[in-house]
Every structure is written in structure tokens, then in C-alpha cells.
Amino acid sequence: MPINILMPALSPTMEKGNIARWLKKEGDTIKSGDVIAEIETDKATMEVEAVDEGVLAKIVVPGGTADVPVNQLIGLIAADGEDPKAVAASGGAPAAAPAAAAPAPAPAAQAAPAAAPAPAAAAPASGSRVFSSPLARRIAKDAGLDLSAVSGTGPHGRIVERDVKAAIAGGVRAAPAAAAAAAPQAARAPVAAMGDEQIKKFYEPGSFEEIPHDSMRKTIARRLVEAKQTIPHFYLTVDCDLDKLLALREEINKAAPSIDGKPAYKVSVNDFIIKAMALSLMRVPDANVTWTEGAMLKHRTADVGVAVSIPGGLITPVVRSAEKKSLSAISNEMKDYAARARARKLKPEEYQGGTSAVSNLGMFGIKHFSAVINPPHATILAVGAGEQRVVVKNGQPAVATIMSVTLSTDHRAVDGALGAELISAFKQLIENPMSMLV
């Protein structure tokens, strides 16, 4: 009996994936453990290993196919003693099978695009929007002209100045009631609610390049909309003095042993920030939580996600139990994560979950920003650049290296006072960095 190869679920939340490429071709002998294909999720490219042995009889879904649902048939293996050609001939469900369930459009709807254009005086369907240039709208308003009675000759049928002037010359006018009704209809649809084709009508053909969204960008968009719509954010900002931390960092890096002529580690300011965030969560355990509708999940360790920019988006690998790790261990772990993240080689367990996160834009010179919480986290720390500022010390003006940080919190899980306690603990650790080493 043929063995089905199904699109695997490579993470608990995966619903669809892209088949990047097949590493075996039809007719190849397959052994258990052989890597047969590469699957792209929204965050990584992962290798799929064969569980069964036999001959790859048929590739049902070719390499390069996007948005293949989990558990859909993607290939067939002929088991020992089976004829691969017969198995291939038996076929499998085509990749587009799920779409076949959609009802066929009515014949009248199918014929609609081929119908003759409506005459200039025909008004659009109720609730539709009339697209026109600002100049055309002003001229039409001054002349009392109903734009819905004008046929546009601009890009994508947009009404332009010449169309309005031609309609006025032709004696087209609008009844006062119709003109009054047109204004609220035109204002009903916000730009965010428009379809793709409606938005494109704002721009001249050829003035833009259309780049389809990949799965990562779609996931980022979906999760950020979900976060802002469902999580009540509030924000707390403090300034941290970095002078002691920078001095300690220099001492630690100077003391790094050499391995094969290279330092064993090179600790960054971001490594201190990750460690300080983890220790802060342990010092304020009521803030080391995740909100669910039925209960509050209070975590026993501080697993800190760190936003890493990669081509086309970002990913948040998680430093597990960061409160227990040395600065050098965190540094080396983050270097490994960042390299594999850019190659899209992280495993799901390396970027899923976590109890909080850090997003650092200081290297880009950003002084202050507020980050969007990454569900299921209840907090995220946005880190700005360290810069020299004039401050007051012992009643006298002095120059210090100051870093502004902003904590975004889920108000359902972390109240104002609790959030203030958490960010105060972070500030204390950053300004007294030696306490992170004991």
C-alpha cells in the first residue's frame, strides 16, 4: 500500500507552510531518516526527514508551492515490493483540492465582466465609492455635478478634470438630494478597509512595484494587529545611567581568555540588558506572567525573547532561564541565534514561547520608542541608544551616558504599580551592574 507524505506541522501553531524544495526526486530510493524536503514556515526553513522506506513514486505538490495546509498530501512513497509507476498513476489529491469546495459563481456573475460598459449617466451601485482627483471633486462641487454620473478616463477609471468639464459641457447635473447623499457614501470606507484594487487606484500605473507578501510578513501583520486589538497596552519610561556598566563591560572583555587567537567572548550592552531583564522578572515574580482567559500563568524561570532583524522581517529567539546564565553564555548564545535566524535555521522551540522580550534599536541611534507586545508575553522592553547627556549629580551638572528604556505592559496582567516596580528593578541592576555577577 502506498505511503502518504503529508505536510508536517513543524510547530504547535503552524497551519500552512511553503515547500521550498524537494531534496529527493521521483524514482529515488528513500531510507528512514533521509532528508527529503525543505519546508518554509513564517520564521524558518526546516528539513523534513522520511519516516518510512521505499521509493519516491510521485511528488504531488512541487517545490516552490506556497501556503500548503498542514496534513495535505504532498508526495507518495512506493513501499517495498510495490511498482512506483503504479503508485504514481494512482495519484493523490491535487494541491488545489481544498479550493474546489468553493461554490461556483452564478452564470450571470460570470458574464458580468464581459458586459458592455455602462453609459456615463449610470450611477454606481449603492455604497460604492467614486474615485476622482481632488481637482475634479472641487470643480464638480462648485458646478453642483454628481460625480457618480460621470465616466472616468483616468488611471483605473478614476475621474479627472477633463471628465468633469466634459460632463458640465454636456449638461449633466445632479439633483440636490442625490448630491447630498453622495458625500456621506464617499466618506464611508476608510483606506484601511479598502481592497487591493481600490488602493492601487490612488497611484499611476507603472509608478510602483508590486511585491507579494511572504509568509513571514503575513504572520507579522496578523500578530501585530492581534496584539494591538486585544492587548490593552500601557507604557512606562525611565532613564538609566550606563557609565558603571560600560566600565565593567570593558573590564570583562579585556579579561576574556583567548581561544585559537580569538577572544572566547565579547560581551555587549545588549547582553547586560537581557540579563538585567531576566533578573528583574525574578525579583518581581508577579510581573513574570502570561494572561489567559481562565488563569494567570506565573512562570518559574525568566525566558527572555530578543528581537533580531532579518531580511523581510524579524524573529525573536528566546534565551531560556536567562537569570541563571553568565553574561558570556548569553553573549555566545545570542551570536549563534542571530546567525541562524538570518539563515532561517532556527527551530520552533528556539523562538516560540518566552515570558518577556527585549527590542533594542539603540544601534540605529533611536533615542526612545514603544514596542508592541508579542503574544503570549505580558511585557516587552524597548531600548534606546546610550548617549551623553547633561545630568545633575550631587547638586552639580555633570555629563553621563544615559539610555532611555520603555516598558510596554499588558494591563490585564501587569498593573501600573507592578510595571513600575519591574522597570525600577531593571534600572537598579543596569546602574549597579556588579550585582548581576554575584
N, C-alpha and C positions, 0 to 999 in steps of 0.2 A: 504494500500500500504506500503511495507517495507520502513524503513527509513535507508538511507545510512549513515554510519560513514566514513568520509573521513579524510585522513591525513591532519591535520591542518597546516596552515602557521603561525608559532609562532613568526615570525619576518618578517620585510619587505624584507629581503634578503634571507630568507630560501627557498631552492629549494628541499632539501631532509632531511629526519630525520630517526632516528632509533627508533623502538618500543622496549623500554627497557623491559616492561612487561605489561600485562593486569591485572588490579585490579578487574575486574569482569570476571566471566566465563560464558560460554554458558548456557542459562537457567535462569540466574539471572535477577531479576526484576530491572529495572533502572528507577530512578526518575531524573527529571531535576535538575542539579547541582551536581549529583553524580560524583565523580572522577572515571573514567573508565579505564584509562591507563596512563602510564608514557612514554613520548617521549623525546629522547635524541637529542639535536641539537649539533652543534660543540662546544658549550660553556657551556651548562647547561642541566639539566634534569628537565622537566616541566610536571605538571599534566594536563590532559585533562578532562574537565568536560562535561557531557552529556547535550545537549540542549533539547532533546525530551525524552518522557517517553515511556516505553514499556518493552519488554523482549529481552535480548541479544540473538538473534537467532543463529548467526554464527560469529565466528572470522575468517575473510578472510585471514588476514596477522598475523601470530603468533608472540608472544613475542620473542625478540631476533633478529628479522629481521632488517637488516641494509639497508640504502640508499633507503628508500621508498619515491617516489616522492610526493610532495605536491598535494593534491586533489585526490590521488589514493584511491580507495575503500579499507578500512581495516576491516570493520565489518558491520553487518546488525542487525537492531532492528525491531522486530515484533511489530507493533502498536497495540493499544487496539482492541481486537476482532479478531486479526489475529492468525493463527496457527504458532507458532515458527518453527515447523518441516517443514511445507510447505515453509516458508520463507527461512529456511536453505537449503532446497532442490533446491530452485530457484537459489541459489549460487550467486556468484559475480565474477567480473574479477579477475583472479588469480594474485598473487603478481608479477609474472614474465611476465605478459602480455606485458608490453612495449618492452621487448626484442624480442617478436615474430615478430615484424615488420622488423627485420634484414633479409636481403636476405640470402637464404640457399646457402652454398658453392656448387660449381660445383662438380659433381661426381668425376672428375679427381683429384680435390684438396683434396676431402675426402679420396681418395685412396692413396694419396702421402705418408702419414706416414707409411703405411704398405709395401711400395715398398722395394725391396732388397737394401742393402747398395751399394753405388756407388763404383766402383773399385778405387784402390789407385791412379791411374793416372788421374781420373776425376777431372777437375778443378771446383771450386765453381762458383756460378752464379756471373755475373758481379756486382761489387760494394760490394760484401760480404767480411767480414773480416776473416782472417785466424788467429785463436788463437793458440799461441805457447809460450813456455817458452823462456826467454832471451838466455839461453844457446843453445837451439835448433835453434834460429834465427841466432846466431853468427856462429855456425857450418855450417848451411845452406848457409849463405852468403859467408863464406870462400870457400865452395865447389862449389859455383855457382848453388845451388839447389833451384828450385822453390817450396816453401812450399805449394802452392796450389795443387801440385801434390802428396802431402804426406798425408796419412791417419793417424790421431792422435789416440793414445791409452791411452792418459792421461785422467784426470777428464773431463767429459762432452766433450770428443773428442778432447781435447787440444793436440797439437803436442809437444812431449817431446824429449829429447836427443836420446833415443833408436830408436824412429821413424825415425829421420833424418839419423842416422848411418845405419839403415836397408835400407833406400831408397838409400843411397850412395852405399852401398854394392850391391844393386840390379841394379845399373847403371842408376838410374833416374837422369836426369839433366834438366835444363831449358834453353830455347833459350834466348839469350841476350835481345831481345825485350820484351819477356814475363817477365823476371826478372825485367827489368826496370819499366815495367808497374805495377808490383805488389806492389812496395814500396809506391807510392802515394795512391793506393787504400787502403792499410792497414792504412794509416795515416788520411784517410778522416773523420772517425767517432770519435768525441771526446767522452770521457767516459760519460759525462753528457747526450749525445744523445742516448746512448745505451739502449736497452731494458733490462728488469729484468733478463732474462735468460742469456744474454750476460755478464752482470756484474757478475753474480754468477759464471761464468766460471773462473774468476780470483782466486777463492778460492777453497780449497779442500773440497769435500763433507764431511759433519759432523763437519766442523771446525767453523760453525756459526749456530746461531738460527734465524729463520725467524719469525719476529713479524709483522703481518699485521698492516698497518696504520689505526688508528681510525679516526673518522670524524674530531676531533679537529686537529690532526696533519696534515690531508689533507688540512684543511682550513688555518692553519698557513702557510704551504708551499705555497699554492696558493696566499695568500695575500702578503707574503714577496716577492715572485717572481714578482708579480704585482707592488709592491711598488718600487723595485729596477729597474725594467724595464721601468716604466712610470713616476717616480718622479725623477727629477734632484736634488739629494741631495748635499748640501754643509754644512760644519761643522765649528763651532766657539767654542773655548775653553777658559775658564777663571778659575783662582784660587780664591776661596772665603775663607776669614778668619772666622773661626767658633767660636772663643773664646767668643765673646759677646753673640752669640746665645746659646751656651752651658750653660753659666752662667744664662741667662734668663730662659732657659728651666728648670734648676734646681729649680729656684725660683717659677716658675709656678707650677711645680709638687709638691713642698713642701706645697704650699698653697691650694692644691686640697682638697675639703671637703670630708669627709668620709661618705659612704652610706653602711649600713649593714657591717661595718667593713672593707670595701674596698674603695680605692680612687675613686672618681667619674670619674676621667680621668687620663691618663698618657700620656702626650704629647711627641711625638718622634721628632727627627730631620727631619724625612720624612714629618711630619705634617707641620713643618715650610716651607719645600721645596714646598709642594703643595700650601700653602697659598701665598708664595712669587711668584710662577709661575703665579697664578691667578691674583695677584695684578699687576705683570709686564705686563700681557696681557691687563689689563685695562689702564695702564699708556702708553702703546704703542699700541693703538687700531688698527693701520694699520697692525699689526702683528697677531691680533686675527681674522684670516680669514680662509676661505676654498676656494680652487680653484675649479671652474667648467669651462667647455669649453666655456660657454656663459657669465659668470659673476663671480665676486668675492663676496663671501658671507662674509659680515662683521658682526661679532657676537656682541650682546649687553651684553652678560654675559661671564664669563670665566668658562667653564665646563672642568675640568682637569681630564683626564683619568690617572689611576695609574696601572702600570703593576704589576700583582700579579702572582707569580709562583704557579701552581697547578700540581698534578700528570699528566704527559703526555703532558704538555704544559704550556700555560699562558693565562690569561684573563685580560682585562683592564676595571675594573669598573670605573664609571665616578662620580666624586664629582661635582654636579651641583651648579652653582653660588658660586664657592668656594671663590670668592673675598668677599662675604658678610658673610661668616660663621666664627665663632670663631675657634681658634686652638683646643679647647676641642671638639667642634662639629665635626670638620674634623677628629680628632683622633678617636672618638667613631664611626663615620660613616665608617671609613676605617677598624676598627676592625670587625665590622659587615659584611662589604663587603668581607673581606678576609676569614672569617669563612664560609660564604655561598658560596663563589667562590670555595673553596676546596671541598665543598659538592655538587658542581654543582647545586646550588639552586638559582642562580641569575636570575632575569627576564631580557628579552632582553632590555627593556628600561633602565636598570641599567648598561649595558655595551656597548650599541651602541651610536654612535654619539660622542659628545665632540668636543672641539675646539683645544686642545693640549693634551700632555701626559707627564708623568714623568716615567722614568725607573731607579730604584735605585739598584745598585749592590754593594754598599758600605759595606753592612753587610757580603759580601763574601770576603772582602779585596781587591776588584778590585779598582785600582787607577784611571784608565781612560779607557773609551770605547766610541764608537759612536753607537747610536741606530738607527734602521731602522724606518722611519716614518710610522705610522699606518693610512692608508687612512680612512676617508677623512681629517685627520688632515694635517696642513701645517708645524707643528713643533713638536719636541719631545726633552725632556731634559734628557740626560744620566748623572747620578750622581755617582761619585766615593766615595771611603772611605775618611773620615776625618782622617788625620794623622799629627803627629807633624813633622814640618819641620823648618829648619833654614831660617829665612827671614830677611830682612833689615827693621828696624823701626827707624825713626828719625836718619838715618845715621849710626845706630849701629846694629850688628847682634843680633837677638832675636829668641826665639822658639815660634811658633804659631801653632794652629791646622788648617790645610789647607785642603780644599775639592776642587777637580777639577771637573768641570762640562762641558759637551759638548752639544751644541745646534745643532741638525740636523734640517735643514730647506728645504722646497720645494722652489727652486729658482724661480719657476713660480709665487709664491705668495709672498715670502719674500726675498727681495734683500739683498745683503751683508750689506749695511749700516743699513737697518732696522733690520736685525737679530742682528747686533752688538748693536743696541740701546736696543733691547729686553733683551739680555743677560746682558748688563750693568745695566739695571734696576733691574734685578734679583740679581746680585751681590751686588748692593747697599742695597737692602732690607735684604739680608742674613747677611751682615756685620753691619747693623743697625736694628736689629730685633724689637726693641721697636716701630719702625714706623709701624709695622704690627698690633699693638694693638690699635692704635688710629684712 
